[in-house]
Amino acid sequence: MRAFLVALVWLACCAATSVPSNLHLSLTTRALTFDHDGRIVSTAIVCPGYEFDQFGTTGPRFSPDNHWVLVDVKGPFTPGNVPRTHALVEVTSGRIVLAPNFQTYLGIPPSLEPIAWASGQRATVAYPNGKSAPIHDPPLRALPAERCGAGTPTTAGGAATPAPATSATPFPF
């Protein structure tokens, strides 16, 4: 009976955070919308004055398990007026964690260096210097809701939209 209850709890936990295998992504400079079979899973929206940047020809880079998307965000970041920073978007919620907040929420060090996904491990980022760091999943702290205002937004996202914008570029994954 105990094994059955443990299996039931595990199934409920995993089902709540599962990512569909036939995931599609539509993007504009302000929003990323994740959907499967025409149903929206989540939408990530950056604050006014900021935009998603550097997608390349293949689109944003998904983690090996499709739970996170690695993107760059361009905007008037303070302090230091940095023009661009890295961001990780949680697929199931659409919430965004910017590089300055990586340590607090995900346990990985922030960096001005380019980062990419390390293959073979679930949700691990790799830096050009050869170091890598696993993302704490679930995050160390709950990702906060969108807060736009003066200075750098701590996160953005979670706002649902009825459908991707007509100017969005679809990327099937």
TATAQUI-V589936 format. One record per run of one state. SS is the DSSP state (H for helix, E for strand, L for the rest). FROM is the first residue (numbers start at 1). TO is the last residue. If there is no record, write none. Layout:
BEGIN
ss = <SS & SS>
from = <FROM & FROM>
to = <TO & TO>
END
This chain:
BEGIN
ss = <L & H & L & E & L & E & L & E & L & E & L & E & L & E & L & E & L & E & H & L & E & L & E & L & E & L & E & L>
from = <1 & 2 & 17 & 24 & 28 & 31 & 37 & 39 & 46 & 51 & 54 & 61 & 63 & 68 & 75 & 84 & 91 & 96 & 99 & 107 & 115 & 118 & 124 & 128 & 132 & 135 & 169 & 173>
to = <1 & 16 & 23 & 27 & 30 & 36 & 38 & 45 & 50 & 53 & 60 & 62 & 67 & 74 & 83 & 90 & 95 & 98 & 106 & 114 & 117 & 123 & 127 & 131 & 134 & 168 & 172 & 173>
END
